[in-house]
């Protein structure tokens, strides 16, 4: 007696023809201001390559032209399929040739005839935060500079992520522009840990 009509039909289906009662008609939404995004099919797993999971690789930069040649040398050597990697860059408060060098390097890579070299897509975001530029390394890493530097870095990362993250991205990889060495398999190495967050450590 406590069964619903549907449950009763399922319970007695071997005895008689089941009857399913559906009291709800489909509800159709036509408002153009409403968008539905289903993230349930998007997964992150150890089998990222086999499952064709897309990675969003993000790099904020400022006055970075000196580092870009080496940066892209390492980037093009990544063994994770490039057609599954989207690149995102945020250029802010720059006084040197960062934008021109970045555009030149990206054009060279994305125009490469080898289909394994170009990445799936590239997005460049420009946003200045009015950050004071510290000329020396000592000034940049001194105690007085840390609060404004870290505040600007946090803003830059928020702007970059919100401008580039798409519903079909399974992973986000933050990469500094001044990295001098990294293994070509770094993305596969990270994915193999199958963790929500990984951070570098000196210890």
N, C-alpha and C positions, 0 to 999 in steps of 0.2 A: 504493500500500500504506500510505502514511502518512495517508490520509484517514480521517476518522471516518465512520460509516455515514450520518450526516446530510449531510456534505459530499459523499460519493459519490452520494447520491440527488440532490442539487442539481446536481452536475456532469453526471450522466447523465439528467437529467429530460427532455431533448429526445429521448432515445432510447427511454425506457420509462417506465412509470408510476412516479412517485417514491414511495418509502416512507419515512416519517418515524418514527424511533424515539424515543420519549420515555420515559425510564426513571424520571422523577421525578414523583411524585404531588404535588398541592398540599398545602401544610402549613398547617393551620388552627390559629390561636392564640386561645384562649378566656380567657386570664388577664385579669381585670378591671384588674389593676395595670399592664398594658402598653398604651401608647398610641402609635400611629404617626402622624407628621405628615410629609406629603410637601410639601416646599418647592420642588420642581422647577417647578411651574407658575407660581410667583411670580417675576415679572420686574420690573426697573426699566429704563426706556428713555426716549428722547427723546419718544416718542409716548405719554406717560403718560396724558393725558386721553383720547385715542382708545382706549387699551387699558384704560381704567378702573382705573388703578393707584391704590391707596389710600395716603394719606399720614397718618402719625401726627404731630400737632403737639403739642409738649410745652413746658410752661412751669413751672418751679419758682418759688415766690414766698414772700415773707415781708414782712409789714407793707407790703402793696402796694395797699391800698385807694385811695390817692391816684392811682395810675396806671391803674386798671382801666377807667374810662370811655373814655379815649383808646385803651387797648389793644384794647377790643372794637369801637370805631369802625373801627379799621384792620383788625381781623380780619374783620368782616362785609363789608368791601369786597374781600376776596380773590376773584380771578376764577377760580381753580381750583374746579371743582364742589364745593360744600360737602357733597354726599352721598358724596363720596369722601374726606372729611377726618374723622378722629377726633381729638378734643381730649383732652389729658391734663394735669392740674394737680397739683402737689404743694404743699401749704400746710404750712409748718413754722415753729415758734418765733415765732408771730405774736402781737403784743400789740394790734393795731388791729382794724378791722372787715373785714379781708381776706376771711374766709370768708363773711360775710353779703353783702358787696358782690359777691363772685364768684358766689354762688348767685343773687342777684337779677339780675345781668347775664345769666347763662346761662339762667335761666328766661325772661327777656324774649326772648332770641334763639331759643331752642329752641321757644318758643310762637308765634313769628311765623307768620302765615298764609301768607306768601309762601314757597312751597316751595324757593326758591333761597337762603333765609337760614339756616335751621337746618342744623347740622352732623350728620354721620351718628350720632355718639355722643359722650358726654362722660364722663370718669372723673376724679373728685377723690380724691386720696390725701392723707391726713393723717399726718405723721410728724415728731415733734420730735427735734432732735439736741442740745438743751441748749446752743445757741450763744449766746455773749455778744453782746448787741446794742450796737453802737457808735452813739452818738447823733449825732455830727457826721460830715460827709463826710470831713474830714481824718482822723479816727480810723478810719473804715471803710476808707480806702484807704492808711493808713499801713503801714509795713513790719511792725510788730508784729502787725497784724491779719491779714496775708495768709495765714499758715499755717493758723490755725483757720478762716478764711473759706473758703479753697479746699478744705480737707478736708471741711467741711460741704457745700459746693457739689457736690463729687464724690459724696458719699454721697446727697445729694438726687437727683442725676441718675440714679444707679444704681437707687435705689428706684423712681423714677418710670418709668424705662424698663422695668424688670423687671415692674412691675405693669400696664403698659398695652400692651406690644408683643404683637401677635397674629400668627399665621402668615400672614395675608393682607395684611400691610403691606409695601408695596414701598419706601417712603421714610420717613425720620424727619427732622422739621424742628424744631430747638430754637429757641425764640423768647423773648427776654427780655421781662419785663413792662413795662419802662420805655422801650421803643422809642417814639419820638415821631413818626417818619416812616418809611414804607416804601411802595414801589409796590404797587398791587393785584396786579400780575402777578409778584410775587416768587417764588412757587412754580414757575410756568412758567419763569421766568428761571433758577432753579437747576437745574430738570430739564433744560433745554436744554443745559447743560454736560455732562450724562451722565457725571458723575464719582462715585466712591464716597464721597468726603468733600469738602465745601467749607467753608472757614472764613473769617470776615471779616478784613480787614486794613486798616490805616491807610495802607499804602504803595501 
